[in-house]
Amino acid sequence: MASSLSVHLDYLLLPVAVALQTAQHLYRNYCIARKIGVRFHVTPISHLNHFLMLVDRAVPRHVNRASGESTFTRYNWMGWELPDTSSSHHELGDAFMLVTPGRNWLYPGHPNVMVDVVRRRDDFPRCVELGQVLHVFGPSVGSVEGHRWANQRKIMMSSFNERYNETVWSESISQANDMIRYWLARSSIRTAADDARTLSLDILCKVGFGKSFSFEGSEEASYAKPSESYKQSLQLILENCIIIFSMGPRFSTGMPWFPQKWRKVGEALRKFMTDMYEAEKKRVSAGTSSAASNGKFLSSLAKASIDAKDGEGLTEQEIYGNIFVINFAGHDTSTHVFTFALKLVLGNSSPDQWDSRLFPRLKRCVAVLYETIRLYTPVPTLIVGDKTLVLPPNTMMCLAYSYLQTDPRWWDASLSDEEFIKPRRGTFAGWSEGTRDCPVRKFSRVEFVATVASRFRDYTVAPVPFKSETDEVSRKRVLDLIKNDSGMAFLQQMLHPERAPLVWSKR
């Protein structure tokens, strides 16, 4: 009886101890925030609480229904910046802070601060702890800092050079034309987002690793075992990033108690991350692989590392880490931007507005890319340290991209005609800025422009009307879906793009 009571007391004391420790940390951070000199809100749970990240909006939504809106329901979920846009900054000022038990988070929303931060990399180091989520296969440019970051970026930049853009351009056009033929053969398309994912994956396979695949739409895709197909291996990894980030890459397929899906991912990891690189390394060492002739990122990365001076090349784990980061960043961000852009065009323009004779040098395609990223940037915050204010260690500064890129002070919403404007410096950072800007910025621009130009040169798209909808009502429904049904999964994206089916036709 006594032992049973002791066990029950232990179970009771544990949550009490956690609650007391949380309250102590929250009060400590509250006292610190009061000394900094900016207005703030207090939230009872840290942004990085693993349980809250797992349930995401479910708990705040139920709390909101039971007790109404609070700072907890407003800020404690991934992607709160999207619906908030500029509300918090208008309420609290150009800079405000969220106080949590883990850290204090500062959100500056002024272009001058943005420019200052990205220019002074050494004064504003990136938080390596938060970049560790990308450290699943090994250190990469996304998860290290200091000399290691500089060395990795140098090799990455030497590997991703101008000659790849020709391959990106030709492969993007080829894939886009195949996609259009697939779409034209169907009365309506609900799988545009899935098909965009396939297109992005095929381009990555060609440019990164020299593997060519014909485009297969969602309804005609053929599936092979991940261990037997390079494309299926890579696709399985990229579609299960949440599992990999949570469990790490080293979970074994030999553990029968793991779900079969997880064991397949583990099998794909070994196939993709080991076999491909080992084979390429042997070809590079033997001189039978020419990066200049086949334009493969994997070849260039292996060669640059082998040719580097002692201590300046990449380790095997660093190569694995950077291969994964390039594939993850290039695949998911491209897919979501493609999807947003297509639906935005669908809701905002009529077919005759896309006469290619009116838009020489593909300027309109570039403008669609920039405007999509401005309104729905895939990664809404950048986390760095801060010295602009007197801040103690453990304070995070998040540049408020969603606010900076939509604030009416910097963006004139009254423009009636199309105009390609040059934004004020510090108000647009689609690929980040400064020394940490995206190393594959041009890759993504070439891929997007080639794909969009191929789609709209000879073809038009329209929303499938529901019941007795007019064209105007149909387009408004698409825009409402973008506004009300977008959010964060791992990146910002449309949650249910299939609810806005579309139809393509030849001009």
Summary of the structure (lengths in Angstrom):
residues: 507
radius of gyration: 24.4
end to end distance: 82.6
largest distance: 86.8
contacts: 1531
relative contact order: 0.13
helix: 58%
strand: 8%
